[in-house]
Amino acid sequence: MHDLGAGFGYFWKGQRWVAAHGRWWGFGLLPALATVVLYGAALAGLGFWGADLTAWATPFADDWGSPWQDLFRGFLVALLFAVVLLFAVVSFTAVTLLIGQPFYESLSEQVDLSEDGTAPESGLPFWRELFISARESLAILLRVGLYSLLFFALGFVPLIGQTVVPALGFCVTGFFLTEELTAVALQRRGVRLPQRLALLRGRRMLTLGFGVPLALLFLIPLVAVFLMPGAVAGATLLTRDLVGPEEPDPTTGGAGHGNAATGHPGPAGQKTLTPGPRSQYT
């Protein structure tokens, strides 16, 4: 339970960080605004054609009498919209992070610099980072898609489909939301998708404490846009908890060439800033 509360604490600290650094909050809004326009159009299309799609998929109900046909298809439309909406929450984050890669990389680096005056760097060219991010985001979206299909099927189970399944859906969505958001900071530390998933599973309650509130809030129209910069900032602070202190480089005495928590190679270098007092957000 402590980790659950700590996860929500990082969510709140991230929002406080961007509130105190208004320029970075505005900077982080731009990719989310672009994405919300695309998703708004897609969800509007689903709302307009959802009933026709359900009728096409259930021809066996054409001869059902009233009100059973309307109730059955109405339930399927609602369930389809709920599943697509949950999928959209995670894919919104993935697409926004992909569109806003340079924006959120800069924001995450600034959060690291504000903590201890250093920010890990991957050492990879931008095009290579973008390719890795797109590939790993696609892998996450495929996983989420499989879970969405499973939950859609389980939604037909009486009682469980209306109670347990939605709760599990939000937990899975929260987990993968946290993965996508922490990926910004963890990729700069040289931690790839399999190791990221292992880290998050090892601190499952911390992960859910951060991601589930976001999953719930992201269902409110436009809220995701305004919370996105703080979500990236909070995920960067959470990452510092996940990976722990970096091991010093034996050749230079500096940090950034390995990590005690992951056991994997760290970033190629670090940006540094003249150290100052630690941030009030830790």
N, C-alpha and C positions, 0 to 999 in steps of 0.2 A: 504493500500500500504506500510505503514511503516513496518508491520509484514512481508510482502512479501520480502522486502529488508533485514530485520533482519534474516529471514530464510536462505537466500543465504549467509549472513554474517557468520552464524554458519558453513555452508558448507566450506567456505573459511578459517575460523579460525581453523577448524579441520585439514585441509591440512597443514596449517602453523605449527600447533602443532607437527605433526609427522615429518615435515621437520626439525624442531628444535630438535627433539628427534629421530635421525636416527635409533637407535637400536630398538625402538618400532615400527617404520615403517617396518623394515625388519622382525620383529617378527610377525606382523600382515599380512604379505604377504603370509605366508606359507599355511593357510587354503584356501585362495582364489586361489592360484596356483593349489591346489589339485582339487578344484571344477571346475575350468575352463577346465581342461582336460576332466572331465566327461561331461560337457555341450557341449564342442566342438564336442565330438563324437556324442552326441544326435542331435545337429543341423545339423551336416554333414549327418546323416542318414535321417533327414527330407528333406534336399536338394536333396538327391539321390532318395528317394522314394515318394516325395511329389506329383509329377505328377501322378504316379500310384495310389496313395491314392485318389486323386481328381477324376480320371477317374472311379475308383471303386464306389465312392460315388455319381456320376452323370450319371447313365446309360441312363437316358432319353435324354442325349445329344449325344449319340452314332451316331445317324442318322443325326445330324445337318451338314449342309454343311460348307465348308470353306468360309470365315475365322472365322465364328461365334463360331464354336466349340473350336478352338484354343484360341480365345479371351476370351471366357467365362471361360474355364478351366484355362487359364493363369492368369486371374484375381483372380480366387478362390485360386490358388496356392500362389499368392502374398499375398492375404488377410490372408490365413492360416498361412503363414510364419510370417507375421507381428503380428498376434495375439499370436502365439507361442513365438515370440521374446519378446513381451511385458510381457507375463507370465513368461518367463525365467528370465527377469530382476529382478522381485520380488522373484521368487523362488530361483534364484542364491544367493541372499542375505540371504534368510532363510536357505538354505542348507549350505552356507559358515559359517554362524553364528553357526549353529548346529555342524558342523565339528570342528569349531574353538572356541567352548564355553570357554575352559580355557584360550586360547590366548586372546580373546576379553574381557573377564572378567578382566584379568590382565591389559590390555591396558586401559579399561574404569576406573578402580580403580586408575591407575596412573594419568589419566587426572584429576580426582577428587582431588587426593592428591596434584597435582601441583597448584590447584586453592586456596584451603584454608587449606591444611594440614590434611583433613579428607576424608574418603571414606566409604560410607554406606556399610554394609554387610547384606545379607539376613538371615544369621544364619542357612541356610539349608545345608544338606550334598550335595556333588557334584552330586550324582546320582539323588537326588530329583530335583535339579535345572535343570539337563539335561532332565528329564522326563517332567517337566513343560514347558520348552522351546520347546521341540519337540511337545507336545500337542498343545500349543498355536500357534506355527508356522504352524502346520497342519490346524488349524482353519482359519488362515489368508490365506493360500494357497487355501482352499476351497472357501473362499470369492472371491479371485482373479480369480479362475477358473470360478465361476458363472458370474462375470463381463466380463471375456474374451468371454464366450459363448454369452452373451448379445450383446457385441460389434461386434462379428462376424456376428450375425444375422442382426444387424443394418447396417452393412457394405453393405448390398444389397440395402439399401434405396438410390435412386439417390440423388446426390449432398451432402446430409447430411452424407452419409456413407463415402464420400471421404474428408470431411472437419471437421465437428463437431465431429464425432465419434473418429478420431485419437486424437484430442485435449483432449477430455474427457478421452480417454484411458491413455494419459500421466499424466493427473491430478490424476486419480485413482491409477496409478502405483506409482506416486510420494508420494501420501498419505500413501500407504501401505509400501513403502520403508522406509519412516520415522518411521512408527510404528515398523518395524522389527529392525531398527538400534537403536532407543531409548529404545527398550525392554531390551537391555543389561544393561543399567544404571537403568531403572525403575524397573526391576525385583530385583535388589539389594536393592531397596528402598521399596520392598514389594508391588508394584503396579501391579496388575494383568491385563489381557487383556481387560476386559470390562471398567475398569477405565482408562487404557491407551488410548483406543479409544475415550472415553469421553474427556480426556485432549486434544487430538489432534484435535477433532472436535471443541472444544472450542477455539482453536487457529489455525483455518483452513489455513489462509493465511501464517502464520509462518511455518506451516507444509508443505504446497505446495512450499513455497520459498526455503525450504531445499531439499525436495524430488524430485521436477520436474527436476531441473538441473542434479541431479544424474541419474534420469531415462533416460534423453537424452544422458548423457555422457556414461552410462553403455551400450548403444547400439553400441558404438565403440569397436571393438575387443580388448581385453586385458586391456582396460582402467579400467574396474571394478576391476581388480586385483590390480592395483597400487593405486587406489583411496580408496579401502576398509578400510585400517587402518585409513586414515584421516576421512572417513565417520563415523566410530565408534567414533573417538575422537570428531568430530563435533557434533554428536548426543548426546554425553555425556554433552557437553557444552550447547546444546539446552535443554536437560533435566533439567539442573539446572535453566534455565529460566522458564520452564513449571511448575515445582513443587514449586519453590520459596524456601525461607529459611525454614529449618526444625524446628519444635517446640522443645524447650528444655525439657529434661527429668526431671520431678519435683523431682525425688528421687536422681538424681545424679547431676543435673544442666547441664548435657551434652545434645548433640543433638542426633537425630536418632530414636526417638520413636513416630513418628507421623509426619504428614505433614499438614500444614495449607491449602495448595492448593488442596489436594486430599481428606482430611477428612478420610483417611484410615490409618491403622497401618503402621508404618514405619519399617525399617530393625531392626534386633535384636541387632545390634551393629555397631561399626565403626572402621576402621583402622585409626590411627592417625599418624601424622607426625609433627615434630616441625614446628610451623607456620613460614612462611617466607613471603616475599612480594608477593602480588597477581600477578598472571600470566599476561603477556602482551597480552594473547589471549582472554581476556574477555573485 
